[in-house]
Amino acid sequence: MNKLLPLLLVACAPLATAQPDPFAPIAWLAGCWAPQGREAGSAEQWMAPAGGLMLGMARTLKNGRVVEFEFMQIRAGTDGRLSFIAQPQGRPPTEFALLRQGEAEAVFENPAHDFPQRVIYRLAAPDRLVARIEGVANGKARGIDFPMQRSACGG
């Protein structure tokens, strides 16, 4: 029996040092969200985390045509910390580091970016999401809210 104890300790060591899932506090973001006050077909969609990454995309329609779109990622770094990466209109990626997160909020920040400097996702209710961008533009503090409601994902 004494010979088995060291083997059991070695076998269980990886379990004892396992890191918590960095995506667990923001798993509520996965799914489809319909922006309030926007034309039908406008949507933001997030895939569930897998492989250290959540992929997101958004589109805004006006008069039946796409007028804005964005590719997004929430990525876990080698240190396990999350970053939000935005590519509005397919532009080169801009990275925002996780500033803080809670059970119903994730705040990402990039003080060097022109506008926005912060990207915030807040779960207002189980079926309500508010995305917010904020920062300083032309010397003035500015913030824009994007209220959304959970919706069925279309084909």
C-alpha positions in Angstrom: 0.0 0.0 0.0 2.8 2.4 0.8 4.2 1.9 -2.7 0.9 3.1 -4.2 0.7 6.3 -2.3 3.4 8.2 -4.2 1.9 7.0 -7.5 -1.5 8.3 -6.4 0.0 11.7 -5.4 1.7 12.1 -8.8 -1.4 11.1 -10.7 -3.6 13.5 -8.7 -1.1 16.4 -8.8 -2.5 17.9 -12.1 -6.0 17.9 -10.7 -4.8 19.9 -7.7 -3.1 22.5 -9.8 -5.8 22.8 -12.5 -6.6 26.5 -13.3 -10.2 27.7 -13.1 -11.9 28.3 -16.4 -11.4 32.0 -17.3 -14.6 31.9 -19.4 -16.9 30.6 -16.6 -17.8 34.1 -15.4 -18.9 35.2 -18.9 -20.5 32.0 -20.2 -23.8 33.9 -20.2 -22.6 35.9 -23.2 -22.8 32.9 -25.5 -25.8 32.8 -27.8 -27.8 35.3 -30.0 -28.8 38.8 -29.0 -31.2 41.1 -30.9 -30.3 44.8 -30.5 -33.3 46.8 -29.3 -34.5 49.6 -31.7 -32.7 48.1 -34.7 -34.1 46.6 -37.9 -35.0 42.9 -37.8 -32.0 40.9 -38.9 -29.6 43.0 -36.9 -27.9 40.8 -34.3 -24.9 40.0 -32.2 -23.9 36.3 -31.8 -21.3 34.7 -29.6 -20.2 31.1 -29.8 -19.6 29.2 -26.6 -16.0 29.1 -25.4 -13.8 26.3 -26.8 -10.1 26.0 -27.1 -9.4 29.2 -25.2 -11.6 31.4 -27.5 -15.1 32.8 -27.9 -15.9 34.0 -31.4 -18.5 36.7 -31.9 -20.0 38.6 -34.8 -22.5 41.4 -35.2 -24.3 43.1 -38.1 -26.6 46.1 -38.3 -29.2 46.4 -41.0 -30.9 49.6 -42.3 -33.5 49.4 -45.0 -32.8 45.7 -45.6 -29.0 46.3 -46.1 -26.0 45.7 -43.9 -24.6 49.1 -42.9 -22.2 47.8 -40.1 -20.6 44.6 -39.2 -18.0 43.5 -36.7 -15.9 40.4 -36.0 -15.0 39.8 -32.3 -13.1 37.5 -30.1 -12.7 37.0 -26.4 -9.4 35.1 -26.1 -7.6 33.6 -23.1 -3.9 34.4 -23.1 -1.2 32.0 -21.9 -1.6 33.5 -18.4 -5.3 32.7 -18.5 -6.4 36.4 -18.6 -9.0 37.3 -21.2 -8.8 39.9 -23.9 -11.5 41.3 -26.2 -10.5 41.7 -29.8 -12.6 43.8 -32.1 -12.5 44.1 -35.9 -15.3 46.6 -36.9 -15.9 46.6 -40.7 -13.1 44.0 -41.0 -10.4 46.5 -40.0 -7.2 45.3 -38.3 -7.8 43.9 -34.8 -7.7 46.1 -31.7 -7.1 44.3 -28.4 -8.7 45.3 -25.1 -7.4 43.7 -21.9 -9.7 42.5 -19.2 -9.9 45.2 -16.6 -12.4 43.4 -14.3 -15.2 40.8 -14.4 -17.9 39.6 -12.2 -20.9 37.2 -12.5 -22.8 39.6 -14.8 -20.2 41.9 -16.2 -16.9 42.0 -18.2 -15.0 45.2 -18.7 -12.2 45.4 -21.2 -9.8 48.3 -21.6 -7.2 49.7 -24.0 -6.2 53.2 -22.9 -4.1 53.8 -26.0 -7.0 53.3 -28.4 -8.6 56.4 -29.9 -12.3 55.5 -29.2 -13.5 53.6 -27.4 -11.0 52.9 -24.6 -13.4 50.5 -22.8 -15.8 47.8 -24.0 -18.3 46.6 -21.4 -20.7 43.7 -21.5 -23.3 43.6 -18.7 -26.0 41.0 -18.2 -29.0 43.2 -17.0 -31.4 40.2 -16.7 -31.2 36.6 -17.9 -32.6 37.7 -21.3 -31.2 41.2 -21.4 -27.7 42.4 -22.3 -26.2 45.8 -22.5 -23.0 46.3 -24.4 -21.4 49.7 -23.9 -18.4 51.4 -25.4 -16.9 54.4 -23.6 -13.9 56.6 -23.4 -12.7 60.1 -24.5 -13.1 61.4 -28.0 -12.0 64.9 -29.0 -11.4 65.7 -25.4 -14.9 64.8 -24.2 -16.1 61.8 -22.2 -18.4 59.7 -24.3 -20.4 56.5 -23.9 -22.8 54.6 -26.1 -25.1 51.8 -24.9 -26.3 48.9 -27.0 -29.3 47.2 -25.2 -30.1 43.8 -26.5 -32.5 40.9 -25.8 -31.7 37.2 -26.1 -33.1 35.8 -29.3 -33.3 32.6 -31.2 -30.3 32.1 -33.4 -31.3 32.2 -37.1 -30.0 29.9 -39.8 
